[in-house]
Amino acid sequence: MERERATWLFLKKYIPNTHFLYEILQNADDAKANSIEFILDENELLMGK
C-alpha cells in the first residue's frame, strides 16, 4: 500500500528506532487491512483499525 510505504519512509527518516511501526504496517498490509489508526499522546501509542 502506497500510504503505508510513505509513512514508513517518513518515520525512518525523522524518528529513530521505528522498526516496530514498520512491522505493524507490514502485518496490516499482509492481512489486507483497509486502514490502521495510530493515536499518540504524551504517555502511549495506541493502535486500532
Number of C-alpha atoms within 10 A of each C-alpha: 13 7 10 16 13 11 13 19 12 11 16 15 9 10 9 8 9 13 13 9 15 17 12 13 21 16 12 17 15 10 9 10 12 9 12 13 9 11 9 10 8 5 6 8 9 10 11 8 9
